[in-house]
């Protein structure tokens, strides 16, 4: 990012900045820290900049400071931004399946259906076996 007058954009380094940039930086730092008398800053820079311009800038900075309040992003936004910036996002199981080749998707579907059929068949067989055992014990008990 480039800044005017070859500065690095830091508000704490005032070397090489114009008097107006130094004034804006000092006022912004004073407002941000909650310390410092703004009128004394205007008087301090009055020799190098126009007082009317300094008062207009001071008014603008104060209004911006009052209106622009810091907002903390949500955890979800932060996590999504981190994933976007880091490159490869973490995918859920459904997203992983969605991006598989069609042949693999079909094979996975067939495997799931076959597994469910085997489980259902075992369950039916165990219920039938339990019923046969109950009937045979009833027959033995009746005789």
C-alpha positions as CSV (number, residue, x, y, z in Angstrom):
1,X,0.0,0.0,0.0
2,X,1.4,3.4,-0.9
3,X,0.9,6.5,1.2
4,X,1.4,10.1,0.3
5,X,4.7,11.8,0.9
6,X,6.5,8.5,1.1
7,X,5.3,7.8,4.6
8,X,4.6,4.3,5.9
9,X,1.1,5.1,7.1
10,X,2.1,4.8,10.8
11,X,0.6,7.5,13.0
12,X,3.4,7.2,15.5
13,X,6.3,8.1,13.2
14,X,6.1,11.8,12.4
15,X,9.6,12.2,10.8
16,X,9.4,13.6,7.3
17,X,5.6,14.3,7.4
18,X,4.1,17.6,6.5
19,X,2.8,19.7,9.5
20,X,-0.8,19.0,8.5
21,X,-0.1,15.2,8.5
22,X,1.7,15.6,11.9
23,X,-1.3,17.6,13.3
24,X,-3.9,15.0,12.0
25,X,-1.7,12.2,13.5
26,X,-1.4,13.9,16.8
27,X,-5.1,14.7,17.1
28,X,-6.0,11.1,16.1
29,X,-3.6,9.7,18.6
30,X,-4.9,12.0,21.4
31,X,-8.5,11.0,20.7
32,X,-7.7,7.3,20.5
33,X,-5.7,7.3,23.7
34,X,-8.2,9.6,25.5
35,X,-5.3,11.7,26.7
36,X,-4.2,15.1,25.7
37,X,-5.8,18.5,25.3
38,X,-6.9,19.1,21.7
39,X,-6.9,22.9,22.0
40,X,-3.2,22.7,23.0
41,X,-2.5,20.7,19.9
42,X,-4.1,23.3,17.8
43,X,-2.0,26.0,19.5
44,X,1.1,23.9,19.1
45,X,0.6,23.5,15.3
46,X,-0.8,27.0,14.8
47,X,2.6,28.4,13.8
48,X,3.1,25.9,10.9
49,X,-0.5,25.5,9.7
50,X,-3.6,27.7,9.2
51,X,-5.7,27.9,12.4
52,X,-9.0,27.8,10.5
53,X,-7.9,24.7,8.6
54,X,-6.7,23.1,11.9
55,X,-10.0,23.8,13.5
56,X,-11.9,22.3,10.5
57,X,-9.7,19.2,10.6
58,X,-10.1,18.9,14.3
59,X,-13.9,19.1,14.0
60,X,-13.9,16.5,11.2
61,X,-11.6,14.1,13.1
62,X,-13.8,14.5,16.2
63,X,-17.0,13.7,14.2
64,X,-15.3,10.7,12.5
65,X,-14.1,9.4,15.9
66,X,-17.6,9.7,17.3
67,X,-19.3,8.0,14.3
68,X,-16.8,5.3,13.4
69,X,-16.9,2.9,16.3
70,X,-14.8,-0.3,16.3
71,X,-16.7,-3.5,15.5
72,X,-15.4,-7.0,16.3
73,X,-16.1,-9.6,13.6
74,X,-18.0,-12.7,14.5
75,X,-16.1,-16.0,15.0
76,X,-17.7,-17.5,11.9
77,X,-16.6,-14.6,9.8
78,X,-13.1,-14.8,11.2
79,X,-12.9,-18.5,10.6
80,X,-14.2,-18.2,7.1
81,X,-11.7,-15.3,6.3
82,X,-8.8,-17.3,7.7
83,X,-9.8,-20.3,5.5
84,X,-10.0,-18.0,2.5
85,X,-6.6,-16.4,3.2
86,X,-4.8,-19.6,4.1
87,X,-5.9,-21.3,0.8
88,X,-7.3,-24.7,1.2
89,X,-10.5,-24.7,3.2
90,X,-11.6,-27.5,5.5
91,X,-14.4,-29.4,3.8
92,X,-17.3,-31.2,5.5
93,X,-18.0,-34.8,4.6
94,X,-20.8,-33.8,2.2
95,X,-18.5,-31.4,0.4
96,X,-15.9,-34.0,0.1
97,X,-18.3,-36.5,-1.5
98,X,-19.7,-33.8,-3.8
99,X,-16.3,-33.2,-5.3
100,X,-15.5,-36.9,-5.9
101,X,-15.5,-38.2,-9.5
102,X,-18.9,-39.6,-10.6
103,X,-17.6,-43.2,-10.7
104,X,-16.5,-43.0,-7.1
105,X,-19.8,-41.4,-6.1
106,X,-21.7,-44.3,-7.8
107,X,-19.5,-46.9,-6.1
108,X,-19.9,-45.3,-2.7
109,X,-23.7,-45.2,-3.2
110,X,-23.8,-48.9,-4.2
111,X,-21.7,-49.8,-1.2
112,X,-24.0,-47.9,1.2
113,X,-27.1,-49.5,-0.3
114,X,-25.5,-53.0,-0.1
115,X,-24.5,-52.4,3.5
116,X,-28.0,-51.3,4.5
117,X,-29.4,-54.4,2.7
118,X,-27.0,-56.7,4.6
119,X,-28.0,-55.1,7.9
120,X,-31.7,-55.3,7.2
121,X,-31.3,-59.0,6.1
122,X,-29.5,-59.8,9.3
123,X,-32.1,-58.1,11.4
124,X,-34.9,-60.0,9.7
125,X,-33.0,-63.3,10.1
126,X,-32.4,-62.7,13.8
127,X,-36.1,-61.8,14.3
128,X,-37.1,-65.0,12.4
129,X,-34.6,-67.1,14.4
130,X,-35.9,-65.7,17.7
131,X,-39.5,-66.5,16.6
132,X,-38.5,-70.0,15.6
133,X,-36.9,-70.6,19.0
134,X,-40.0,-69.3,20.8
135,X,-42.2,-71.5,18.8
136,X,-40.0,-74.6,19.3
137,X,-39.9,-74.0,23.1
138,X,-43.7,-73.6,23.1
139,X,-44.0,-76.9,21.2
140,X,-41.6,-78.7,23.6
141,X,-43.4,-77.3,26.6
142,X,-46.8,-78.3,25.2
143,X,-45.8,-81.9,24.6
